[in-house]
């Protein structure tokens, strides 16, 4: 293999690798990548999820609140329902009673003995002797003391270890419309987060489209600078020949070289600008800044522009603009906040039911076993006076609602003005594009004639350079007019809410 063939093979491999590494992207693909990798849009989506959860939380207030709980308590002392002195009296009640009975028996016997008639009767009656003898010998102190001790124990229950298990149900019946207003606010907040997501979605599309067409514009001007440089190189070669033949002077040759240097500078600036524009687009679509990307529309001769733009009514635009939706939802939210503030001045009614298990059993003598009972009731809270706080909160909420309604009306007027201005700019841009296209056709024909005349030595270099400058200017204006119309269409689509949400 010869050296030339080796060099050719290496060059072919290098070109193939570069082509493989280079990624071609269309406008739609750039949009998809940007929507996928845009952090602000991702955060807006998360806010939508948060708003959805908030709505579910607000909806839960319609349902009863059922809870179960359990606890264990250790107490260092028992529960004393009577004093220690009273407890001691209960425990010695039998001894006290027995002493009183014995004293009475002694008094009875002394009375019998002091009365001869009773003594004679007593001595003659075996029954009375038996009864009084039995009563004198009977001792009830232990039995009564035991009963008193039992009662004392009952009046000193053991609550060292207490276990509580319970369940409760609470259901609001009327809270001044607060729950209904809170649910409406949560629903509106969810719709508001959706509108903000839509606004960020549209802004992302606009940013990507602008970066995309900026690259197309710079790439077209770079190609234009390359063609301009080629023209001047051709003139330099022709000028060298014509100078040698004496048809042109050295000053004409130098003027051409100056223009050639200017063309080289223009090409360098376009190349650098194209690199920076690609970096911006890479950032928007989530690719490394040094990614080698090429756009599908970079190689087109004419910038593609949209056709006739369908005019929409203001009512249609209001229904599609996410910013207006956001302000409308915000105003409606503050309308509901007025109702929530007013609810603080209204009575609140709730029902409750509870079931409690305790050990010791509170309802059966504090026995060491579980025992339960239930309760049910109605709670009514009526606000009376708190320094007119609720009234002032209501007035504040009304003022905030009026503020957002005013902002919404102002925004509608601004949107109407924005759309009207964009339609006027679009009509002007269409006219500029038509004139630029016509001027370019004339400039190309003029340049073609001048180049032929210059190569034959019948047209001066200054005339040819002027024709080239006119061609460059006309071509550049044609590119700018096409890009301007394209950008206006992007902003007009956003202003009218025409950007659809296919990529959500």
C-alpha positions as CSV (number, residue, x, y, z in Angstrom):
1,X,0.0,0.0,0.0
2,X,1.3,3.4,-1.0
3,X,1.6,6.3,1.4
4,X,-1.2,8.2,-0.4
5,X,-3.6,5.2,0.0
6,X,-2.7,4.9,3.7
7,X,-3.4,8.5,4.3
8,X,-6.7,8.2,2.4
9,X,-7.7,5.2,4.5
10,X,-6.9,6.9,7.7
11,X,-8.8,10.0,6.6
12,X,-11.9,7.9,5.7
13,X,-11.8,6.1,9.1
14,X,-11.5,9.5,10.9
15,X,-14.4,11.0,8.9
16,X,-16.5,7.9,9.7
17,X,-15.8,8.2,13.5
18,X,-16.7,11.8,13.4
19,X,-19.9,11.1,11.6
20,X,-20.8,8.4,14.1
21,X,-20.0,10.7,17.1
22,X,-22.0,13.5,15.7
23,X,-25.7,13.5,16.7
24,X,-28.4,14.9,14.4
25,X,-31.4,16.4,16.2
26,X,-34.7,17.8,14.9
27,X,-36.7,20.5,16.6
28,X,-39.2,18.0,18.0
29,X,-36.4,15.8,19.4
30,X,-34.8,18.9,21.1
31,X,-38.2,19.7,22.6
32,X,-38.6,16.2,24.0
33,X,-35.1,16.2,25.5
34,X,-35.6,19.6,27.0
35,X,-39.0,18.7,28.6
36,X,-37.4,15.5,29.9
37,X,-34.4,17.2,31.5
38,X,-35.7,20.6,32.5
39,X,-35.3,20.8,36.3
40,X,-37.7,23.7,36.7
41,X,-40.4,21.8,34.8
42,X,-39.7,18.7,37.0
43,X,-40.2,20.9,40.1
44,X,-43.5,22.2,38.7
45,X,-44.6,18.5,38.3
46,X,-43.6,17.8,41.9
47,X,-45.7,20.8,43.0
48,X,-48.6,19.2,41.1
49,X,-48.2,16.0,43.1
50,X,-48.0,18.0,46.3
51,X,-51.2,19.8,45.4
52,X,-52.9,16.5,44.7
53,X,-51.9,15.2,48.1
54,X,-53.2,18.4,49.8
55,X,-56.5,17.9,48.1
56,X,-56.7,14.3,49.4
57,X,-55.8,15.6,52.9
58,X,-58.6,18.3,52.8
59,X,-61.1,15.6,51.6
60,X,-60.3,13.5,54.7
61,X,-61.9,16.2,56.9
62,X,-65.3,15.0,55.7
63,X,-64.8,11.6,57.3
64,X,-64.9,10.8,61.1
65,X,-61.7,10.8,63.0
66,X,-61.4,7.3,64.6
67,X,-58.4,6.6,66.8
68,X,-57.3,3.9,69.3
69,X,-54.9,4.4,72.2
70,X,-53.5,2.5,75.0
71,X,-51.4,3.4,78.0
72,X,-49.8,2.0,81.2
73,X,-49.4,4.0,84.4
74,X,-47.4,3.1,87.5
75,X,-48.5,5.0,90.6
76,X,-46.4,5.2,93.8
77,X,-49.4,5.4,96.1
78,X,-52.9,3.8,96.2
79,X,-56.1,5.8,95.9
80,X,-57.5,6.7,99.3
81,X,-61.2,7.4,99.3
82,X,-61.2,7.9,103.1
83,X,-58.6,9.2,105.6
84,X,-56.2,6.9,107.5
85,X,-58.1,7.7,110.8
86,X,-61.4,6.6,109.2
87,X,-59.7,3.5,107.9
88,X,-58.4,2.6,111.4
89,X,-61.8,3.2,112.8
90,X,-63.3,0.7,110.4
91,X,-60.7,-1.9,111.1
92,X,-61.3,-1.6,115.0
93,X,-65.1,-1.3,114.7
94,X,-65.6,-4.8,116.0
95,X,-63.5,-4.2,119.1
96,X,-65.3,-0.9,119.8
97,X,-68.7,-2.6,119.3
98,X,-67.8,-5.5,121.5
99,X,-66.6,-3.2,124.3
100,X,-69.9,-1.3,124.1
101,X,-71.9,-4.6,124.2
102,X,-69.9,-5.9,127.3
103,X,-70.5,-2.5,129.0
104,X,-74.2,-2.7,128.4
105,X,-74.3,-6.3,129.7
106,X,-72.5,-5.3,132.9
107,X,-75.0,-2.5,133.4
108,X,-77.9,-4.9,132.8
109,X,-76.5,-7.4,135.3
110,X,-76.0,-4.7,137.9
111,X,-79.6,-3.5,137.3
112,X,-80.9,-7.0,137.9
113,X,-78.9,-7.5,141.0
114,X,-79.9,-4.1,142.5
115,X,-83.6,-4.9,142.1
116,X,-84.8,-7.9,144.3
117,X,-87.9,-8.5,142.2
118,X,-85.9,-8.7,138.9
119,X,-83.3,-10.8,140.6
120,X,-86.0,-13.2,141.9
121,X,-87.5,-13.3,138.4
122,X,-84.1,-13.9,136.8
123,X,-83.3,-16.7,139.1
124,X,-86.6,-18.4,138.4
125,X,-86.2,-18.1,134.5
126,X,-83.7,-20.5,132.9
127,X,-84.4,-18.8,129.5
128,X,-83.2,-15.4,130.6
129,X,-80.2,-17.0,132.4
130,X,-79.3,-18.8,129.1
131,X,-79.8,-15.7,126.9
132,X,-77.8,-13.3,129.1
133,X,-75.2,-16.0,129.7
134,X,-74.8,-16.5,125.9
135,X,-74.7,-12.7,125.2
136,X,-72.0,-12.3,127.9
137,X,-69.9,-15.0,126.4
138,X,-70.4,-13.9,122.7
139,X,-67.4,-12.0,121.1
140,X,-68.2,-10.3,117.7
141,X,-65.1,-8.1,117.6
142,X,-63.1,-10.3,115.2
143,X,-66.0,-10.7,112.7
144,X,-66.8,-7.0,112.7
145,X,-63.1,-6.0,112.5
146,X,-62.8,-8.3,109.5
147,X,-65.8,-6.6,107.8
148,X,-64.3,-3.2,108.6
149,X,-61.0,-4.3,107.2
150,X,-62.6,-5.5,104.0
151,X,-64.5,-2.2,103.6
152,X,-61.2,-0.3,104.3
153,X,-59.5,-2.2,101.6
154,X,-62.3,-1.4,99.2
155,X,-61.9,2.3,100.0
156,X,-58.1,2.1,99.4
157,X,-58.1,0.5,95.9
158,X,-54.7,-0.7,94.5
159,X,-53.9,1.5,91.6
160,X,-50.1,0.9,91.5
161,X,-50.5,-0.6,88.0
162,X,-53.1,0.8,85.7
163,X,-53.7,-0.1,82.1
164,X,-56.0,1.9,79.8
165,X,-57.2,0.9,76.4
166,X,-59.6,3.2,74.5
167,X,-61.2,4.0,71.1
168,X,-62.7,7.3,70.1
169,X,-64.7,8.7,67.2
170,X,-65.1,12.4,66.4
171,X,-67.3,13.7,63.6
172,X,-67.7,17.4,62.7
173,X,-71.3,18.3,61.9
174,X,-71.1,22.0,61.3
175,X,-68.0,24.2,61.3
176,X,-69.3,27.3,59.5
177,X,-68.5,25.9,56.0
178,X,-64.7,25.7,56.7
179,X,-64.4,22.1,55.5
180,X,-66.2,22.8,52.3
181,X,-64.2,25.9,51.6
182,X,-60.9,24.1,52.4
183,X,-61.8,21.4,49.9
184,X,-62.6,23.9,47.2
185,X,-59.3,25.7,47.9
186,X,-57.4,22.4,47.6
187,X,-59.1,21.7,44.3
188,X,-58.3,25.2,43.0
189,X,-54.7,24.9,44.2
190,X,-54.4,21.7,42.3
191,X,-55.7,23.4,39.2
192,X,-53.4,26.3,39.9
193,X,-50.3,24.0,40.0
194,X,-51.4,22.5,36.7
195,X,-51.6,26.0,35.2
196,X,-48.1,26.9,36.5
197,X,-46.8,23.6,35.0
198,X,-48.4,24.5,31.7
199,X,-46.8,28.0,31.8
200,X,-43.4,26.5,32.5
201,X,-44.0,23.9,29.8
202,X,-44.6,26.7,27.3
203,X,-41.6,28.7,28.4
204,X,-39.4,25.6,28.0
205,X,-40.7,25.1,24.4
206,X,-40.1,28.8,23.6
207,X,-36.6,28.7,25.0
208,X,-35.7,25.6,23.1
209,X,-37.2,26.9,19.8
210,X,-35.3,30.2,20.2
211,X,-32.0,28.4,20.8
212,X,-32.7,26.0,17.9
213,X,-33.4,28.7,15.4
214,X,-30.5,30.8,16.6
215,X,-28.2,27.9,15.7
216,X,-29.9,27.6,12.3
217,X,-29.4,31.4,11.8
218,X,-25.7,31.4,12.8
219,X,-25.0,28.3,10.8
220,X,-26.6,29.9,7.7
221,X,-24.6,33.0,8.2
222,X,-21.4,30.9,8.7
223,X,-22.2,29.3,5.3
224,X,-22.8,32.7,3.9
225,X,-19.4,33.9,5.2
226,X,-17.8,30.8,3.6
227,X,-19.3,31.6,0.3
228,X,-18.3,35.2,0.6
229,X,-14.8,34.2,1.4
230,X,-14.8,31.9,-1.7
231,X,-16.0,34.7,-3.9
232,X,-13.2,36.9,-2.6
233,X,-10.6,34.2,-3.2
234,X,-11.8,33.9,-6.7
235,X,-11.5,37.6,-7.1
236,X,-8.0,37.5,-5.7
237,X,-6.9,35.0,-8.2
238,X,-8.6,36.9,-11.1
239,X,-7.1,40.2,-9.7
240,X,-3.6,38.7,-9.7
241,X,-4.0,37.7,-13.4
242,X,-5.5,41.1,-14.3
243,X,-2.7,43.0,-12.5
244,X,-0.1,41.0,-14.4
245,X,-1.9,41.9,-17.6
246,X,-2.0,45.6,-16.6
247,X,-5.8,45.7,-16.5
248,X,-5.9,46.5,-12.8
249,X,-3.7,48.4,-10.4
250,X,-2.1,47.1,-7.1
251,X,-4.5,49.3,-5.1
252,X,-7.4,47.3,-6.6
253,X,-5.6,44.1,-5.6
254,X,-5.1,45.4,-2.0
255,X,-8.7,46.4,-1.7
256,X,-9.7,42.9,-2.6
257,X,-7.3,41.4,0.0
258,X,-8.7,43.7,2.7
259,X,-12.2,42.5,1.9
260,X,-10.9,38.9,2.0
261,X,-9.4,39.5,5.5
262,X,-12.8,40.9,6.6
263,X,-14.5,37.8,5.3
264,X,-12.1,35.6,7.2
265,X,-12.9,37.6,10.4
266,X,-16.6,37.2,9.7
267,X,-16.2,33.5,9.3
268,X,-14.2,33.2,12.6
269,X,-16.9,35.2,14.5
270,X,-19.6,33.0,13.0
271,X,-17.8,29.8,14.0
272,X,-17.3,31.0,17.6
273,X,-20.9,32.2,17.8
274,X,-22.1,28.8,16.5
275,X,-20.1,27.0,19.2
276,X,-21.6,29.1,22.0
277,X,-25.1,28.7,20.5
278,X,-24.7,24.9,20.5
279,X,-23.6,25.0,24.1
280,X,-26.7,26.9,25.1
281,X,-28.9,24.4,23.3
282,X,-27.0,21.5,24.9
283,X,-27.7,23.0,28.3
284,X,-31.4,23.3,27.6
285,X,-31.8,19.7,26.4
286,X,-29.7,18.2,29.2
287,X,-26.6,17.2,27.2
288,X,-23.0,17.8,28.0
289,X,-21.9,21.3,26.8
290,X,-19.2,19.8,24.6
291,X,-21.6,17.4,22.8
292,X,-21.2,17.2,19.1
293,X,-24.7,17.9,17.8
294,X,-26.0,19.0,14.4
295,X,-29.5,20.2,13.7
296,X,-31.7,18.9,10.9
297,X,-32.5,22.5,9.6
298,X,-28.9,23.7,9.5
299,X,-28.4,22.7,5.9
300,X,-31.5,24.3,4.5
301,X,-31.2,27.1,1.9
302,X,-34.2,29.1,3.2
303,X,-35.5,29.3,6.7
304,X,-38.8,27.4,6.9
305,X,-41.6,29.7,8.0
306,X,-45.2,29.0,8.9
307,X,-48.1,29.8,6.7
308,X,-51.1,31.9,7.5
309,X,-51.8,32.3,11.2
310,X,-55.3,31.6,12.3
311,X,-56.7,34.5,14.3
312,X,-58.3,33.6,17.7
313,X,-60.8,35.6,19.7
314,X,-59.9,37.0,23.0
315,X,-62.2,34.7,24.8
316,X,-60.5,31.7,23.3
317,X,-57.1,33.0,24.2
318,X,-58.2,33.7,27.8
319,X,-59.3,30.1,28.1
320,X,-55.9,28.8,26.8
321,X,-53.3,31.1,28.5
322,X,-52.0,29.3,31.7
323,X,-51.0,32.6,33.2
324,X,-54.5,33.9,33.1
325,X,-55.8,30.6,34.4
326,X,-53.4,30.9,37.3
327,X,-54.6,34.4,38.2
328,X,-58.2,33.3,37.8
329,X,-57.6,30.3,40.1
330,X,-55.8,32.5,42.6
331,X,-58.7,34.9,42.7
332,X,-61.2,32.0,43.3
333,X,-59.0,30.7,46.1
334,X,-59.1,34.0,47.9
335,X,-62.9,34.0,47.4
336,X,-63.0,30.7,49.3
337,X,-60.6,32.2,52.0
338,X,-63.2,34.8,52.7
339,X,-65.6,32.0,53.5
340,X,-63.0,30.3,55.7
341,X,-62.4,33.6,57.6
342,X,-66.2,34.0,58.0
343,X,-66.4,30.5,59.5
344,X,-64.5,31.7,62.6
345,X,-67.5,33.8,63.5
346,X,-70.0,30.9,63.3
347,X,-70.8,28.2,65.8
348,X,-69.0,24.8,65.5
349,X,-70.8,21.5,66.3
350,X,-69.3,18.1,66.5
351,X,-70.4,14.7,67.9
352,X,-68.1,12.3,69.7
353,X,-68.2,8.7,71.0
354,X,-65.6,6.9,73.1
355,X,-65.1,3.4,74.5
356,X,-62.6,2.9,77.4
357,X,-61.2,-0.4,78.9
358,X,-59.4,-0.1,82.3
359,X,-57.5,-2.4,84.6
360,X,-58.3,-2.2,87.5
361,X,-62.0,-2.2,86.6
362,X,-63.3,1.2,87.6
363,X,-66.9,0.1,87.4
364,X,-66.6,-3.0,89.4
365,X,-64.8,-2.3,92.7
366,X,-61.4,-1.7,91.1
367,X,-60.9,-5.4,90.6
368,X,-57.8,-6.6,88.8
369,X,-59.5,-7.3,85.5
370,X,-60.5,-5.3,82.4
371,X,-63.8,-3.5,82.4
372,X,-65.2,-1.1,79.9
373,X,-67.8,1.6,79.3
374,X,-68.7,4.0,76.5
375,X,-69.6,7.6,76.3
376,X,-71.3,9.8,73.6
377,X,-71.8,13.5,73.4
378,X,-72.2,16.7,71.4
379,X,-69.8,19.6,71.5
380,X,-70.9,23.1,70.6
381,X,-68.5,26.0,70.4
382,X,-69.9,29.5,69.9
383,X,-67.4,32.3,69.5
384,X,-68.5,35.4,71.5
385,X,-65.7,38.0,71.4
386,X,-62.0,38.1,70.7
387,X,-61.2,41.7,69.8
388,X,-63.0,41.5,66.4
389,X,-60.2,39.3,65.1
390,X,-62.5,37.1,63.0
391,X,-64.2,40.2,61.5
392,X,-60.9,41.8,60.5
393,X,-59.6,38.5,59.0
394,X,-62.8,38.4,56.9
395,X,-62.3,42.0,55.7
396,X,-58.6,41.2,54.9
397,X,-59.6,38.1,52.9
398,X,-62.1,40.2,50.9
399,X,-59.4,42.8,50.2
400,X,-57.0,40.1,49.0
401,X,-59.8,38.7,46.8
402,X,-60.4,42.1,45.2
403,X,-56.7,42.5,44.6
404,X,-56.4,39.2,42.6
405,X,-59.5,40.0,40.7
406,X,-58.0,43.3,39.7
407,X,-54.7,41.6,38.7
408,X,-56.7,39.1,36.6
409,X,-58.5,41.9,34.7
410,X,-55.2,43.8,34.2
411,X,-53.6,40.6,32.9
412,X,-56.4,40.1,30.4
413,X,-55.8,43.6,29.0
414,X,-52.1,43.1,28.8
415,X,-52.6,39.7,27.0
416,X,-54.9,41.4,24.5
417,X,-52.3,44.1,23.9
418,X,-49.5,41.6,23.6
419,X,-51.4,39.6,21.0
420,X,-52.3,42.7,19.0
421,X,-48.6,43.8,19.0
422,X,-47.5,40.4,17.9
423,X,-49.9,40.3,15.0
424,X,-48.7,43.7,13.9
425,X,-45.1,42.6,14.1
426,X,-45.9,39.4,12.2
427,X,-47.5,41.4,9.4
428,X,-44.4,43.6,9.3
429,X,-42.1,40.6,9.4
430,X,-43.9,39.0,6.5
431,X,-43.5,42.2,4.4
432,X,-39.8,42.3,5.4
433,X,-39.3,38.7,4.3
434,X,-40.9,39.3,1.0
435,X,-38.8,42.4,0.4
436,X,-35.6,40.6,1.6
437,X,-36.4,37.7,-0.8
438,X,-36.9,40.1,-3.7
439,X,-33.7,42.0,-2.8
440,X,-31.7,38.8,-2.6
441,X,-32.8,37.7,-6.1
442,X,-31.7,41.1,-7.5
443,X,-28.4,41.0,-5.6
444,X,-27.6,37.5,-6.8
445,X,-28.2,38.5,-10.4
446,X,-26.2,41.7,-10.0
447,X,-23.3,39.7,-8.4
448,X,-23.4,37.1,-11.1
449,X,-23.1,39.9,-13.8
450,X,-20.4,41.7,-11.8
451,X,-18.3,38.5,-11.4
452,X,-18.4,37.7,-15.1
453,X,-17.5,41.3,-16.0
454,X,-14.7,41.3,-13.4
455,X,-13.2,38.0,-14.6
456,X,-13.2,39.5,-18.2
457,X,-11.7,42.8,-17.0
458,X,-14.6,45.0,-18.1
459,X,-15.9,45.7,-14.6
460,X,-13.9,47.5,-12.0
461,X,-13.0,45.8,-8.7
462,X,-14.9,48.4,-6.6
463,X,-18.1,47.7,-8.5
464,X,-17.6,44.0,-8.0
465,X,-16.9,44.4,-4.3
466,X,-19.9,46.6,-4.0
467,X,-22.0,43.9,-5.6
468,X,-20.6,41.3,-3.3
469,X,-21.3,43.5,-0.3
470,X,-24.9,44.0,-1.5
471,X,-25.3,40.3,-2.0
472,X,-23.9,39.6,1.5
473,X,-26.2,42.2,3.0
474,X,-29.3,40.9,1.1
475,X,-28.6,37.3,2.0
476,X,-28.0,38.2,5.7
477,X,-31.2,40.2,5.7
478,X,-33.1,37.3,4.1
479,X,-31.8,35.0,6.9
480,X,-32.7,37.6,9.6
481,X,-36.2,38.1,8.2
482,X,-36.9,34.4,8.1
483,X,-35.6,33.9,11.7
484,X,-37.5,36.9,12.9
485,X,-40.8,35.6,11.4
486,X,-40.1,32.2,13.0
487,X,-39.4,33.8,16.4
488,X,-42.6,35.9,16.2
489,X,-44.6,32.8,15.4
490,X,-43.2,31.1,18.4
491,X,-44.1,34.0,20.7
492,X,-47.5,34.3,19.0
493,X,-48.2,30.6,19.6
494,X,-47.3,31.1,23.3
495,X,-49.4,34.3,23.6
496,X,-52.4,32.6,22.1
497,X,-51.9,29.3,24.1
498,X,-51.4,27.3,20.9
499,X,-48.5,25.2,22.3
500,X,-49.9,21.8,23.0
501,X,-48.8,19.5,25.7
502,X,-48.0,16.3,23.9
503,X,-44.9,15.5,25.9
504,X,-46.4,15.4,29.5
